Amino acid sequence: MASVDINAKLMIYTLWGEPVVYCTANWSFNKAQTDNTLVTNIKGVSGNLPREVLDTIVLYDVKINFFTSLTDNIWVTCDPGYFTKSDDTKLALSMPGSPSWEELFQDNGYDLGGREERAKSHYLELLETGKISSQAQHSVQTAQIDLHHVRKWLAEQDLKIVEQKQIQTSDRWQERKDAQLKAQRDDKPIKSSPESIDAFMQYLFEAVYRKQRVEEYKWRVNAYIPLNTSLMERSDSLFKKFRHCQSFTPPRSFEDAPNSVIGYRDCLPSPLDALVMYSVGEDDDYRCGYKNKDGKVVLEAQYKSCYDELKGIGVVKRFEGTREETGSTIGLCSGKCSGGASTRYTMLVDVVKWVVINAKGEVLVHEDDTEPVFGFQATHFSFLDGNLVVTRRDEDTYQELIYDNQLKLRLKLPEGWEYEGYSEDLILIKSREKVEDGYSSAYEYGYVGWDGKFAFDPMPANEANVFENGKAWIVDPDGTGFLYDKKGRILE
């Protein structure tokens, strides 16, 4: 059990209509209880830990809950990042995050509907009351502390103690032997009294015990210190973000943090106002690009296929050059040939690939190399209802995963189901395989929330629609249609 102090501050901004969360923190180590036999408590610099040992203690995987000023039942969870050494005035190394409005605030309520609207309303209320910049109370939700190097130092201290006691035991035995030799020189008889025999046995026991203790603590001193893979992964992920966001400079102090966040604006994928597709040409000369809401061209018409809107990110077919294709034609011949004459030809064809881009036209994901982004090679991806739907498929598994417009994983759909649509916090999904229902078969349809749970049991149907105003139209396999509410009840 370790005790630490964490000093943290939270900032919430909006950039291009989306929330940006940034928290900064530093920390200090107070004390910890140990399982050592000889040293059961350790304390910071003011205690028994030297500076060089204290600097080896690592605090990581920290998440902090910041409670808003309006109510204790609503809070923001923030990751302060990669912590520096204990008692260091430098802030933890972190970058701002941009969660969706639905994920901005956490609460103890049971009504999970309309989270986006409720979050925006709460944020506006904080602005109107002037309490958005007040000192928010915070508490640690989760944290890990690495004390492996301290354990080694403690083992070294214990080893010194047991080695000293071993020396003391040997010294006492040597004193006894010296007394025996002196008695022999003085020609005095040595009597083996019960007391001397007990003392000899006690020495043998203590010598063996001390030797075992020394070996035990030597083993502890040389014990393997495991690699902190969680911390290494966090570090790698963080520095990759810094490399992709060179306009953001970590603040030097709590006071410098607001100015530092301004540089993050240029690191967002794009202004999140939707860009609208436009096209030029027809057939083989068809090209598409994007304009802003004022009609100004943002991305030139350079793509072969575009979705209607580009909001933050978009999926397009991009030209990647040309390649030669060869073929042959068969025609009539004269003379001694029969059947026909074959003519070889070569032609250039366009090479196009699906890519995910931002509003600057930068490629974020390429269909030939998706593993660095998703952790697997995707077989398909599409941008639907503001969500990037990515398909992962192998011999035994078919699964679709949903990412937000910052390529952050939001939800893994159940295996064997496909994304059909999204509305009112519920995702309509459809089974890939038909299920038997009496004498007929039909696909199953279901509605899943962002928590991954079905709103109600999925059902066989010929057709199902997303929810509108709390109602969804579902057609049974026999062709009968009904309106359902979000609890799966048929409405009159």
C-alpha positions in Angstrom: 0.0 0.0 0.0 1.5 3.3 -1.1 0.6 6.9 -0.3 1.2 9.7 -2.8 0.1 13.3 -3.3 -1.1 14.3 -6.7 -1.6 18.0 -7.7 -3.7 18.3 -10.8 -5.7 20.8 -12.8 -8.3 20.3 -15.6 -9.1 22.5 -18.6 -12.0 22.0 -21.0 -12.1 23.8 -24.3 -14.2 23.6 -27.5 -12.4 23.7 -30.8 -14.6 23.7 -34.0 -17.6 22.7 -31.9 -15.9 19.6 -30.3 -14.7 19.3 -26.7 -11.0 19.3 -25.9 -9.9 18.0 -22.5 -6.5 18.6 -21.0 -5.3 17.9 -17.5 -1.8 18.6 -16.0 -0.4 17.1 -12.9 2.7 16.5 -10.8 3.2 14.2 -7.8 5.2 13.3 -4.7 5.8 10.0 -2.9 4.9 9.9 0.8 5.4 6.4 2.1 4.6 2.8 1.6 4.3 -0.4 3.5 6.6 -3.3 2.5 6.7 -7.0 3.0 10.3 -6.8 4.1 11.2 -8.5 7.4 13.6 -5.8 8.6 12.3 -2.6 7.0 8.5 -2.5 7.1 7.9 1.2 6.1 9.6 3.5 3.6 9.2 7.2 3.4 10.2 10.0 1.0 13.3 12.2 1.1 12.4 13.4 4.6 12.3 9.7 5.7 14.7 6.9 5.0 14.8 6.8 1.2 17.8 8.5 -0.4 17.2 10.7 -3.5 18.7 8.3 -6.0 16.3 5.6 -4.8 13.3 7.9 -4.6 13.9 8.8 -8.3 13.4 5.2 -9.4 9.8 5.2 -8.2 7.4 5.5 -11.1 3.7 6.5 -11.0 1.8 5.4 -14.1 -1.6 4.5 -15.7 -3.2 7.3 -13.7 -6.8 8.5 -14.3 -8.3 11.3 -12.4 -11.9 12.2 -11.8 -12.6 16.0 -11.8 -15.9 16.9 -10.3 -17.7 19.9 -11.8 -18.7 22.8 -9.6 -22.5 22.5 -10.3 -22.9 19.0 -8.8 -20.9 16.2 -7.3 -22.8 13.7 -9.5 -21.1 14.8 -12.7 -17.4 14.5 -13.4 -14.8 14.4 -16.1 -12.2 11.6 -16.3 -8.8 12.6 -17.6 -5.5 11.0 -18.1 -2.6 13.3 -17.0 0.0 11.3 -19.0 3.6 10.4 -18.3 4.7 11.4 -14.9 8.2 12.8 -14.1 10.0 12.0 -10.8 8.6 12.5 -7.4 8.7 16.0 -6.0 9.6 17.4 -9.5 7.8 20.7 -10.3 7.7 19.6 -14.0 4.2 18.6 -15.1 3.4 15.2 -16.4 4.0 14.8 -20.1 0.6 14.6 -21.9 -1.4 15.9 -24.8 -4.9 17.2 -25.0 -7.6 14.7 -25.9 -10.8 15.3 -27.9 -13.6 12.9 -26.7 -17.0 13.0 -28.2 -19.7 15.0 -26.4 -21.3 11.7 -25.3 -18.1 10.7 -23.5 -17.1 14.1 -22.0 -19.1 13.9 -18.7 -19.6 10.9 -16.5 -22.5 10.7 -14.1 -24.3 8.5 -11.6 -27.6 8.7 -13.5 -29.4 5.8 -14.9 -30.9 7.5 -17.9 -28.3 7.2 -20.7 -30.4 8.7 -23.4 -29.5 12.0 -25.0 -26.0 12.1 -23.6 -24.7 14.5 -26.2 -27.4 17.0 -25.7 -27.1 16.8 -21.9 -23.3 17.2 -22.1 -23.6 20.3 -24.2 -26.3 21.7 -21.9 -24.1 21.1 -18.8 -21.1 22.7 -20.5 -23.1 25.8 -21.4 -24.4 26.0 -17.8 -20.8 25.9 -16.5 -19.9 28.7 -18.9 -22.9 30.8 -18.0 -22.3 30.5 -14.3 -18.6 31.3 -14.7 -17.6 28.1 -12.9 -15.8 26.4 -15.8 -12.5 27.9 -14.7 -12.8 27.3 -11.0 -10.6 24.8 -9.1 -12.3 21.5 -9.6 -12.1 18.9 -6.9 -10.5 15.7 -8.0 -9.8 12.2 -6.9 -7.8 9.4 -8.3 -9.8 6.8 -10.1 -6.9 4.4 -10.9 -3.2 4.5 -10.6 -0.2 2.1 -10.6 3.1 2.5 -8.8 6.4 0.7 -9.7 8.5 0.0 -6.6 10.7 -2.8 -8.0 13.9 -0.8 -7.7 13.0 0.2 -4.2 12.5 -3.4 -3.4 16.1 -4.1 -4.6 17.4 -1.3 -2.5 15.5 -2.6 0.6 17.0 -6.1 -0.1 20.5 -4.5 -0.1 19.8 -2.8 3.2 18.5 -6.1 4.7 21.6 -7.9 3.3 23.9 -5.5 5.1 22.0 -6.1 8.3 22.0 -9.9 8.1 25.7 -9.9 7.0 26.5 -7.8 10.0 24.7 -10.2 12.3 26.5 -13.1 10.7 29.8 -11.4 11.4 28.7 -10.8 15.0 27.8 -14.5 15.4 31.2 -15.5 14.0 32.9 -13.0 16.3 31.2 -14.4 19.4 32.2 -18.0 18.4 35.8 -16.8 17.8 35.8 -15.2 21.3 34.8 -18.6 22.7 37.5 -20.5 20.8 40.1 -17.9 21.9 39.0 -18.5 25.5 39.4 -22.3 25.1 42.9 -21.9 23.6 43.9 -19.6 26.5 42.6 -22.1 29.0 44.7 -24.9 27.3 47.8 -22.7 27.4 47.2 -22.0 31.0 46.9 -25.8 31.5 43.3 -25.4 32.9 40.9 -28.2 32.2 37.9 -27.4 30.0 34.7 -28.8 31.4 31.8 -29.6 29.0 29.0 -28.4 31.0 25.4 -28.5 29.8 25.6 -24.7 29.4 28.6 -25.0 27.1 26.9 -27.7 25.1 23.8 -25.6 24.7 25.9 -22.6 23.7 27.6 -24.7 21.0 24.3 -26.0 19.6 22.9 -22.5 19.7 25.9 -21.3 17.6 25.5 -24.1 15.1 21.8 -23.2 14.7 22.5 -19.5 14.5 25.4 -20.0 12.0 23.2 -22.0 9.6 20.3 -19.6 10.0 22.5 -16.6 9.3 24.0 -18.2 6.3 20.5 -19.0 4.9 19.4 -15.5 5.5 22.5 -14.1 3.7 21.8 -16.3 0.7 18.1 -15.4 0.7 18.9 -11.6 0.6 21.6 -12.1 -2.0 19.0 -13.7 -4.2 16.6 -10.8 -3.5 19.2 -8.3 -4.4 19.9 -10.0 -7.7 16.3 -10.7 -8.5 15.1 -9.9 -12.0 13.3 -6.6 -12.4 10.6 -7.1 -15.0 10.1 -4.7 -17.8 7.2 -2.3 -17.3 5.5 -3.0 -20.6 2.5 -0.9 -19.7 4.7 2.2 -19.1 6.7 1.5 -22.3 3.6 1.3 -24.4 2.3 4.5 -22.9 5.5 6.2 -23.6 5.7 5.0 -27.2 2.1 6.0 -27.9 2.6 9.5 -26.4 5.8 10.3 -28.3 4.2 9.2 -31.5 1.5 11.7 -30.9 4.1 14.4 -30.3 5.8 13.6 -33.5 2.5 14.0 -35.4 1.7 17.2 -33.5 4.8 19.4 -33.6 2.8 22.6 -33.1 1.9 21.5 -29.5 4.4 22.3 -26.8 4.0 20.8 -23.3 3.5 23.6 -20.8 6.2 24.4 -18.3 3.8 25.2 -15.5 0.1 25.1 -14.6 -0.2 28.8 -15.5 1.3 28.1 -19.0 -1.1 25.3 -19.8 -3.9 27.4 -21.4 -1.5 29.0 -23.9 0.0 25.6 -24.7 -3.3 24.2 -25.6 -3.7 26.7 -28.4 -1.1 24.9 -30.4 -3.1 21.7 -30.3 -5.7 23.3 -32.6 -3.6 22.6 -35.6 -3.1 19.0 -34.6 -6.8 18.0 -34.8 -7.6 16.1 -38.0 -9.5 19.1 -39.4 -12.1 21.7 -38.6 -15.0 19.5 -37.7 -17.6 21.5 -39.7 -18.7 19.1 -42.4 -17.2 19.5 -45.9 -19.5 18.8 -48.8 -18.6 16.7 -51.8 -18.5 18.2 -55.3 -17.6 16.6 -58.6 -16.4 17.4 -62.1 -16.4 15.4 -65.3 -18.2 12.2 -66.1 -17.4 8.5 -66.6 -13.6 7.9 -66.9 -13.0 11.6 -66.3 -15.1 11.8 -63.1 -13.3 13.4 -60.1 -14.6 14.5 -56.7 -13.4 16.7 -53.9 -14.7 18.8 -51.0 -15.9 22.4 -50.4 -16.7 24.1 -47.1 -20.1 25.4 -46.2 -19.3 28.7 -47.9 -18.6 27.0 -51.2 -14.9 27.4 -51.1 -12.9 24.5 -52.4 -10.9 22.9 -49.6 -9.8 19.7 -51.4 -9.4 19.8 -55.1 -11.3 17.3 -57.2 -8.6 14.7 -57.3 -10.4 11.6 -56.0 -12.3 8.8 -57.9 -15.0 8.2 -55.2 -16.1 10.3 -52.3 -18.7 10.2 -49.5 -21.3 13.0 -49.5 -19.7 14.7 -46.4 -16.3 14.8 -44.8 -16.6 15.5 -41.1 -13.2 15.4 -39.4 -12.2 12.4 -41.5 -13.5 10.8 -44.6 -13.1 7.7 -46.8 -12.2 8.3 -50.5 -10.7 6.5 -53.4 -7.4 8.1 -54.3 -5.4 7.9 -57.5 -2.0 6.3 -57.0 -0.7 6.3 -60.6 -1.1 3.9 -63.5 -0.1 0.4 -64.4 0.2 -1.5 -67.6 -2.2 -4.3 -68.5 -1.7 -6.6 -71.4 -4.4 -8.5 -73.3 -5.2 -10.0 -76.7 -7.8 -9.7 -79.4 -8.8 -12.4 -81.9 -9.6 -11.4 -85.5 -10.0 -13.0 -88.9 -6.9 -14.2 -90.7 -6.0 -15.1 -94.3 -3.6 -17.7 -95.8 -2.9 -20.9 -94.0 -4.1 -19.9 -90.4 -7.3 -21.3 -89.0 -9.7 -20.0 -86.4 -8.4 -16.5 -86.1 -5.4 -14.3 -85.5 -4.4 -13.2 -82.0 -3.2 -9.6 -81.5 -1.4 -8.6 -78.2 -1.9 -5.1 -76.8 -0.8 -3.1 -73.8 -2.8 -0.3 -72.1 -2.5 1.9 -69.1 -5.1 1.7 -66.3 -5.6 3.9 -63.3 -4.6 2.5 -59.9 -7.0 3.6 -57.1 -7.0 2.8 -53.4 -9.3 3.4 -50.5 -7.8 5.7 -47.9 -9.0 7.6 -44.8 -8.1 11.3 -45.1 -8.6 14.5 -43.0 -9.8 17.8 -44.2 -6.2 18.8 -45.1 -6.0 15.8 -47.5 -3.5 14.0 -45.4 -3.7 10.2 -45.5 -4.4 8.7 -42.1 -5.1 5.1 -43.1 -4.2 3.3 -46.3 -6.1 0.1 -47.4 -2.8 -1.7 -48.0 -1.4 -0.8 -44.6 -4.0 -0.6 -41.8 -2.2 -2.6 -39.1 -0.2 0.4 -37.7 -3.5 2.2 -37.0 -5.9 -0.6 -36.0 -3.6 -3.3 -34.9 -4.8 -5.7 -37.7 -5.1 -5.7 -41.4 -8.6 -4.5 -42.2 -10.5 -6.0 -45.1 -12.8 -3.1 -45.5 -13.7 0.3 -44.0 -16.4 2.8 -44.6 -17.6 6.1 -43.1 -21.2 5.9 -42.0 -23.3 8.2 -39.9 -20.2 9.9 -38.6 -18.6 6.6 -37.6 -15.7 4.8 -39.3 -16.7 1.2 -39.5 -13.8 -1.2 -40.0 -14.1 -4.9 -40.8 -11.7 -7.5 -39.4 -12.0 -10.9 -41.0 -10.1 -14.2 -40.8 -10.9 -17.8 -41.3 -13.0 -18.1 -38.1 -13.9 -14.6 -37.2 -15.9 -11.7 -38.8 -16.1 -8.6 -36.7 -16.8 -4.9 -37.3 -15.3 -2.2 -35.1 -16.4 1.4 -34.8 -14.0 4.3 -34.6 -14.7 8.0 -34.0 -13.4 10.8 -36.2 -10.1 10.8 -34.3 -9.5 7.1 -35.1 -10.2 6.2 -31.4 -11.9 2.8 -31.0 -15.4 3.3 -29.6 -17.0 -0.2 -29.9 -16.4 -3.7 -31.1 -19.7 -5.1 -32.5 -20.5 -8.7 -31.6 -18.8 -11.2 -33.8 -20.9 -12.2 -36.9 -22.9 -8.9 -37.0 -22.8 -6.0 -39.4 -23.3 -2.3 -39.0 -26.6 -1.1 -40.5 -27.2 2.4 -39.1 -27.0 4.7 -36.1 -29.5 7.1 -34.5 -30.4 8.2 -31.0 -27.5 6.5 -29.2 -28.4 3.1 -30.7 -26.6 1.2 -33.4 -28.7 -1.0 -35.7 -26.9 -4.3 -36.5 -27.7 -7.3 -38.7 -26.5 -10.9 -38.5 -24.4 -12.1 -41.4 -26.1 -15.5 -41.4 -29.8 -16.2 -41.6 -31.6 -18.0 -38.7 -34.3 -20.5 -39.0 -37.7 -19.4 -37.8 -40.2 -22.2 -38.2 -40.6 -22.9 -41.9 -38.8 -19.7 -43.0 -35.4 -18.1 -42.4 -34.5 -14.5 -41.9 -31.6 -12.3 -40.7 -31.6 -11.2 -37.1 -31.6 -7.5 -36.3 -30.7 -5.9 -33.0 -29.9 -2.5 -31.4 -26.7 -2.0 -29.5 -25.7 0.9 -27.2 -22.2 2.3 -26.9 -21.8 0.1 -23.8 -22.0 -2.9 -26.2 -25.2 -4.2 -24.7 -28.4 -5.0 -26.7 -31.3 -2.6 -25.9 -33.6 -5.6 -26.1 -33.3 -9.1 -27.5 -32.5 -9.3 -31.2 -35.2 -10.7 -33.5 -35.6 -12.3 -36.9 -36.9 -9.7 -39.4 -37.2 -8.9 -43.1 -36.4 -5.3 -42.4 -35.5 -3.0 -39.6 -35.0 0.8 -39.4 -33.0 3.1 -37.0 -34.9 4.8 -34.2 -36.6 8.2 -34.9 -38.2 10.0 -32.0 -37.9 6.9 -29.9 -39.6 4.6 -32.4 -38.3 2.0 -34.9 -40.1 0.2 -37.7 -39.4 -3.6 -37.8 -41.0 -6.0 -40.3 -41.5 -9.6 -39.2 -40.5 -12.5 -41.5 -44.2 -12.9 -42.4 -44.3 -9.3 -43.7 -46.1 -7.7 -40.8 -44.6 -4.5 -39.6 -44.7 -2.9 -36.1 -43.4 0.2 -34.3 -41.2 -0.6 -31.4 -39.9 1.5 -28.5 -36.3 1.3 -27.1 -37.3 -1.4 -24.7 -38.5 -3.7 -27.4 -42.2 -3.1 -26.7 -44.7 -2.9 -29.6 -46.4 0.5 -29.8 -50.1 0.8 -30.7 
